[in-house]
């Protein structure tokens, strides 16, 4: 006798894995790789987290650089850094990779569940979830940013749909207060509530939720002062313009193809979906503009627009037609929908999270790539081995993308010129770095003024060719990843 959804017992509805459970497992397992550590900033995040665990949130005297040595630095992501450091303390690099993967998997398993309830169309919900997850992969790194994705989804769900206004008044400020200590994107929470009030529906409770969430931004060790730290100004604007994640996505590169596919699909299916209200249309245009403006904004746009994309995909699927793909799409819907309506997912993801975190030290040998940390094909390990033999001194003029890596992996032995702590390296320090990076007027004077003991840059950096021409520097080591320059005459 065939098993139908109405024959499932309450226990079976919780124990039999549904699409939510399967998506969680797929998302978690596929991300257990070394790409989580492709950003050198993960190093200084771990350093800051270790300091928080030892001393609590505080203005940390800088011990990583020689250009800002001893000056206090305010870690506005202190709680996120502390959580990453706890994961590292528990199971090394694998612990951090596992934590990031589980947060990612839980976020998009939850997103699927939201979209399934909103459309009653599992294939459309799964497709929209998968596309959003693939866009977010661009920013899935060992950084506190990963915690902003579930919080963004929570805030958006509280204010997006009618009927949740009372809960938004109570819960949105709590979400915002937590978010403000995890990552500086917390300002999005009151912004979303204000947008919902102005553009989606004029319910005064949404306005109250926005005001209370704005007040909750100050529930940090720094009060509201951290908001000023995240606003780039002066040389920082020029610096951000040169950072890959703040540039427009380059659709000729494979890593951006899913962003392009999501944008294209959203446009194609929109004409078959229900008519958008004015506020929803504004949101759609804003999401598309944000995704085209900067790669860093693509994940936010994908999460915010996913309910509308799923709704449009479901509307397309309900159209009657004879084409094979359409018939298969409808067959999947007719088969899955009855079960997805009654399944009670969550047990297996919860058990998976608890068990994998508890057993992380024992699981690490099974995933050598995930336990390896910063990948050798992207970081100058061989160059650093040569530097250890040369012992040129502690002060290194480095590429900013390697700053956190150098500080963390080598235990603070080398004092960097700069790393990814935007705002802390500002003023004259950032100005001199940009002169040296671009060989703009005054670069030779900046090099002399900062007086590094050695230089570590990629082989394409202009300074690698220009510095030896002064007669004061020579190449001591070079490979396809990095070049080491030392003084022509040992100091």
Secondary structure, DSSP 4 states (H G I P E B T S, - for coil): ----GGG--HHHHHHS--HHHHHHHHHHHHT-SGGGG-STHHHHHHHHHHHHHHH-S-EEEP-SBSSSTT-EEE-TTHHHHHHHHHHHHHHHHHHHHHHHHHHHHHHHHHHHHHHHHHHS-HHHHHHHHHHHHHHHGGG-SSSTTHHHHHHHHHHHHHHHSTT-HHHHHHHHHHHHHHHHHH-GGGHHHHHHHHHIIIII---HHHHHHHHHHHHHTT-STTTTTHHHHTS--THHHHHHHTSGGGSPP-TTSGGGHHHHHHHHHHHHHHTTSPPPPHHHHHHHHHHHHHHHH-HHHHHHHHHHHHHHHHHHHHHHHTS----HHHHHHHHHHHHHHHHHHH----HHHHHHHHHHHHTHHHHGGG-TTTTS-S-TTTS-HHHHHHHHHH---SEEEE-GGGHHHHHHHTTT-SEES--S-TTTS-HHHHHHHHHHHHT-TTHHHHHHHHT-SEEEE-TT-HHHHHHHHTTSEEEEEE-SS-EEEEESS--
